[in-house]
Amino acid sequence: MRSRISAKKAFARKATETSCFETGTNGDRIVWRRQRIEDGVLYFLQLEYPAAEKVAFDPVIEHVSRSWVVPKHEVGGHYCSPAEIMSAQAATP
């Protein structure tokens, strides 16, 4: 279930043409989100944790933020469009 971050509770936002980052609080929890659009596919990553554990989670969030890579669209060893991927997935028993 997606947590809502109200505008006044968000403390960082950044958007580009193909990606968006947002972090803020939802009650006593911190919510961290990252989205990216690649070849018409939306990738979404969200982490939520108790605000009281922020110090413990900071290195985890930093690592995830730096290392998250959007996967290449490959089926059978070649690049595929989102439509080709959906078609291949539908054909898989």
FENBEL-V111362 format. One record per residue. RES is the residue in three letters. PSI is psi in whole degrees, 0 to 359 (999 if undefined). Layout:
RES:PSI
RES:PSI
This chain:
MET:132
ARG:128
SER:148
ARG:133
ILE:114
SER:155
ALA:320
LYS:347
LYS:346
ALA:135
PHE:359
ALA:134
ARG:143
LYS:134
ALA:143
THR:187
GLU:330
THR:0
SER:164
CYS:141
PHE:139
GLU:140
THR:149
GLY:195
THR:153
ASN:94
GLY:236
ASP:23
ARG:150
ILE:135
VAL:129
TRP:126
ARG:147
ARG:132
GLN:151
ARG:140
ILE:126
GLU:119
ASP:39
GLY:4
VAL:132
LEU:125
TYR:138
PHE:131
LEU:130
GLN:134
LEU:139
GLU:135
TYR:162
PRO:136
ALA:328
ALA:342
GLU:19
LYS:314
VAL:319
ALA:326
PHE:340
ASP:313
PRO:326
VAL:311
ILE:317
GLU:316
HIS:313
VAL:316
SER:318
ARG:332
SER:350
TRP:123
VAL:132
VAL:130
PRO:151
LYS:144
HIS:93
GLU:134
VAL:122
GLY:26
GLY:3
HIS:159
TYR:137
CYS:147
SER:164
PRO:323
ALA:321
GLU:322
ILE:314
MET:320
SER:317
ALA:320
GLN:322
ALA:329
ALA:347
THR:125
PRO:999
